[in-house]
Each structure stands twice: as structure tokens, then as C-alpha cells.
């Protein structure tokens, strides 16, 4: 499989890249910062420097040429303000989906977040509320497109070692999940095109990842 990963310098994306590359897949890693090129290459991907906040759809579509699937794992990251939450977590996702359609890449897996309906909570911190709204808008945009999309919504992310077991369903209780296990679930989703059209929440749990993903295929 030929997979293009947006946000390839991020922790989940790097884990995903290593897993796919170890299987012999071709992975294209889209990164904004040229300083991340060496990291992407060391993970087994072919780096492409492309700023999704400023690139045009044609430019992005050219980078996706030949891909079988696209994974949107980009994010504005900690410390960014509300404006960048919108320009990365929403607008970059929309741009990548536009480019995928232009390039004829039908499989699109998006890393989102749980609890998007909490954005209007009066006690919610303003920048985090902007993040939730951006993620929700990106998901809503994707879900009406003629693409074979899957939206994965992990809970609170941790850097603990992956355990290989999760809870994966349309709705799950709030909880945490390791970045290792999120990456492994993404591998499973890419391997199972029958998961297209589904929005799945993910936290740690007791079901083996392969079995959990297969149940939704």
C-alpha cells in the first residue's frame, strides 16, 4: 500500500509510519518544517515539505499522486492559539480532502478527538474550545464528501507503551489511550476498507486491537 500521512512529524504519525514501513509499504510524509525531514526519513517515509496552511489544492494533489490512502494526523499542537487551531485542525484537513479528491485518492482516514460536543461548555478554556470546534468542522466537512472516509476519535493521549488492547466503538466512556495503540488502530483501519463511513471513538480497554477493528469492518 502507498500511504500519504499529513503531519508526519507528530508522535502518532511517526509511529504509524514506522509500522507501515516495516511491512514494506510506501509512505509519503507531509511536513511543514524542513527541520523534520530527517526524522521522517529515519522513520522509513519519503518526506515532502508542504505547508498545508498556505499550499494550494493542486500542489497538495501532486504530492498525493499514486497514493492508495491518505491519513490526516496533523494538528496545530500545544501552545498554538485559536487562529491556528482553525487553520490547521480544520482548514488543512479540508485542503487535504480537496486534494485527495482531485488526485483520485478515495481512502481517507482522519484522526480527530473525542468530546467535540463540549466546545460550548461555559467552563471550557477558550483555545481548547476552538480546537474542538475546528475538529468538529473538519469531521463534518469530510463526512459529506464522496470519499471512503473513516474518522477515528481517540481519548486523552498518553506516551505510555502500547498494550495492544483497546475499546473501539461509536461511543465509548471518556478515558485515555496510548499513542502507540492509536497508531496500531490506524494500521488496522487502513487494512480494512469496510470501515469506511464510520466514526469510531477509541480509549484503552480489554479487546485485542485486531479483533476490535475487525468488528467494525
C-alpha positions as CSV (number, residue, x, y, z in Angstrom):
1,X,0.0,0.0,0.0
2,X,1.1,3.6,-0.8
3,X,0.0,5.8,2.1
4,X,0.4,9.6,2.4
5,X,0.5,10.9,6.0
6,X,-0.1,14.6,6.8
7,X,1.5,15.8,10.0
8,X,4.2,13.1,9.6
9,X,6.4,14.6,12.3
10,X,3.7,14.1,15.0
11,X,4.0,11.3,17.5
12,X,1.1,9.2,16.3
13,X,2.1,9.8,12.7
14,X,5.6,8.7,13.3
15,X,4.5,5.5,15.0
16,X,2.1,4.8,12.1
17,X,4.9,5.5,9.6
18,X,7.2,3.0,11.3
19,X,4.6,0.3,11.4
20,X,3.6,0.7,7.8
21,X,7.2,1.0,6.5
22,X,8.2,-2.1,8.5
23,X,5.6,-4.0,6.4
24,X,7.1,-2.8,3.2
25,X,4.5,-0.1,2.4
26,X,5.5,3.1,0.7
27,X,4.8,6.0,3.0
28,X,4.9,9.7,2.0
29,X,5.3,12.0,5.0
30,X,4.0,15.6,4.5
31,X,5.7,18.0,6.9
32,X,5.6,21.8,7.1
33,X,9.1,22.3,8.7
34,X,12.2,21.2,6.7
35,X,13.9,20.5,10.0
36,X,11.6,17.4,10.3
37,X,12.8,15.9,7.1
38,X,15.5,13.8,8.7
39,X,13.1,12.4,11.3
40,X,10.5,11.4,8.7
41,X,13.2,9.8,6.6
42,X,14.5,7.8,9.6
43,X,11.0,6.5,10.2
44,X,11.0,5.0,6.8
45,X,8.9,7.6,4.9
46,X,9.8,9.7,1.9
47,X,9.4,13.3,3.2
48,X,7.6,16.0,1.3
49,X,7.9,19.6,2.6
50,X,4.5,21.1,2.2
51,X,2.8,23.8,4.3
52,X,-0.9,22.9,4.4
53,X,-1.7,26.3,5.8
54,X,-0.5,28.0,2.6
55,X,-0.4,25.4,-0.2
56,X,-2.9,25.2,-3.0
57,X,-5.0,22.1,-3.6
58,X,-3.2,21.4,-6.9
59,X,0.2,21.4,-5.2
60,X,-1.1,19.0,-2.5
61,X,-2.8,16.8,-5.0
62,X,0.6,16.4,-6.8
63,X,2.2,15.2,-3.6
64,X,-0.6,12.6,-3.3
65,X,-0.1,11.2,-6.8
66,X,0.0,7.4,-6.7
67,X,-1.2,7.1,-3.1
68,X,-3.8,4.5,-2.2
69,X,-4.8,6.2,1.0
70,X,-4.4,9.4,3.0
71,X,-4.1,9.9,6.7
72,X,-4.7,13.3,8.3
73,X,-2.8,13.3,11.5
74,X,-1.8,17.0,11.5
75,X,-2.6,19.4,14.3
76,X,-1.6,22.9,15.4
77,X,-0.2,21.4,18.6
78,X,0.2,22.7,22.2
79,X,0.8,26.4,22.6
80,X,-0.9,27.4,19.4
81,X,-3.8,29.9,19.5
82,X,-7.3,29.7,18.3
83,X,-6.5,31.0,14.8
84,X,-4.0,28.2,14.2
85,X,-6.5,25.6,15.6
86,X,-8.7,26.7,12.7
87,X,-6.1,27.0,10.0
88,X,-4.5,23.6,10.8
89,X,-7.1,21.3,12.5
90,X,-9.9,22.5,10.2
91,X,-8.7,24.2,7.1
92,X,-5.7,21.9,6.5
93,X,-8.0,18.9,6.7
94,X,-10.4,20.4,4.2
95,X,-7.5,21.2,1.9
96,X,-6.1,17.7,2.1
97,X,-9.6,16.2,1.4
98,X,-9.9,18.5,-1.6
99,X,-6.5,17.4,-2.9
100,X,-7.3,13.7,-2.3
101,X,-10.4,14.0,-4.4
102,X,-8.5,15.9,-7.1
103,X,-5.8,13.2,-7.1
104,X,-8.3,10.3,-7.2
105,X,-7.3,9.0,-3.7
106,X,-10.6,7.7,-2.3
107,X,-9.4,6.2,1.1
108,X,-9.1,8.9,3.7
109,X,-8.6,8.3,7.5
110,X,-8.8,11.3,9.8
111,X,-7.5,11.5,13.4
112,X,-10.0,13.6,15.3
113,X,-10.8,13.8,19.0
114,X,-13.4,12.7,21.5
115,X,-15.8,15.1,23.2
116,X,-16.3,17.6,20.3
117,X,-19.7,18.5,21.7
118,X,-18.1,20.0,24.8
119,X,-17.0,23.2,22.9
120,X,-19.9,25.2,24.2
121,X,-19.4,24.2,27.8
122,X,-19.2,27.6,29.6
123,X,-16.2,26.3,31.7
124,X,-14.2,25.2,28.7
125,X,-10.9,27.0,28.1
126,X,-11.3,29.2,25.0
127,X,-8.4,27.9,22.9
128,X,-9.4,24.3,23.6
129,X,-13.0,25.1,22.7
130,X,-11.6,26.5,19.4
131,X,-9.7,23.2,18.9
132,X,-12.9,21.2,19.4
133,X,-14.9,23.3,17.0
134,X,-12.1,23.1,14.4
135,X,-12.0,19.3,14.7
136,X,-15.8,19.1,14.5
137,X,-15.9,21.3,11.4
138,X,-13.2,19.2,9.8
139,X,-15.1,16.0,10.5
140,X,-18.4,17.4,9.3
141,X,-16.8,18.5,6.0
142,X,-15.2,15.1,5.5
143,X,-18.4,13.1,6.2
144,X,-20.3,14.6,3.3
145,X,-17.6,14.0,0.7
146,X,-17.6,11.3,-1.9
147,X,-14.6,9.6,-0.2
148,X,-14.1,6.3,1.6
149,X,-13.5,8.1,4.9
150,X,-13.1,6.9,8.4
151,X,-12.9,9.2,11.4
152,X,-11.0,8.0,14.5
153,X,-11.6,9.9,17.7
154,X,-9.1,9.0,20.4
155,X,-9.5,9.9,24.0
156,X,-6.8,11.6,26.1
157,X,-3.4,10.6,24.6
158,X,-0.5,9.2,26.7
159,X,3.0,8.3,25.9
160,X,2.9,5.0,27.9
161,X,3.9,1.9,25.9
162,X,1.1,0.4,23.9
163,X,-0.7,-2.6,25.4
164,X,-2.4,-3.9,22.3
165,X,-5.9,-3.8,23.7
166,X,-8.5,-1.0,23.4
167,X,-12.2,-0.1,23.5
168,X,-13.3,0.9,20.0
169,X,-16.9,1.8,19.3
170,X,-19.3,4.5,18.1
171,X,-19.5,5.8,21.6
172,X,-17.1,4.9,24.5
173,X,-16.7,6.3,28.0
174,X,-14.2,9.1,28.4
175,X,-10.7,7.8,29.0
176,X,-7.1,7.7,27.9
177,X,-5.3,5.7,25.2
178,X,-1.6,5.4,24.3
179,X,-0.3,6.9,21.1
180,X,1.2,3.5,20.3
181,X,-2.2,1.9,20.3
182,X,-3.8,4.7,18.3
183,X,-1.2,4.1,15.6
184,X,-1.8,0.4,15.6
185,X,-5.6,1.0,15.2
186,X,-4.9,3.3,12.3
187,X,-2.9,0.5,10.6
188,X,-5.9,-1.8,11.1
189,X,-8.3,0.8,9.7
190,X,-6.2,1.2,6.6
191,X,-6.1,-2.5,6.1
192,X,-9.9,-2.8,6.3
193,X,-11.7,-0.6,3.7
194,X,-15.0,-1.8,5.0
195,X,-14.6,0.5,8.0
196,X,-15.3,3.4,5.6
197,X,-18.2,5.6,6.5
198,X,-17.7,5.1,10.2
199,X,-16.9,7.4,13.1
200,X,-15.2,5.5,15.9
201,X,-14.2,6.6,19.4
202,X,-11.1,5.0,21.0
203,X,-9.8,4.6,24.5
204,X,-7.8,1.9,26.3
205,X,-9.6,-1.3,27.0
206,X,-9.6,-5.1,27.1
207,X,-10.2,-6.1,23.4
208,X,-7.3,-7.0,21.2
209,X,-6.8,-4.3,18.6
210,X,-7.1,-6.6,15.6
211,X,-10.4,-8.0,16.9
212,X,-11.7,-4.6,17.8
213,X,-11.1,-3.2,14.3
214,X,-12.4,-6.3,12.6
215,X,-15.7,-6.0,14.4
216,X,-16.3,-2.7,12.6
217,X,-15.3,-3.9,9.1
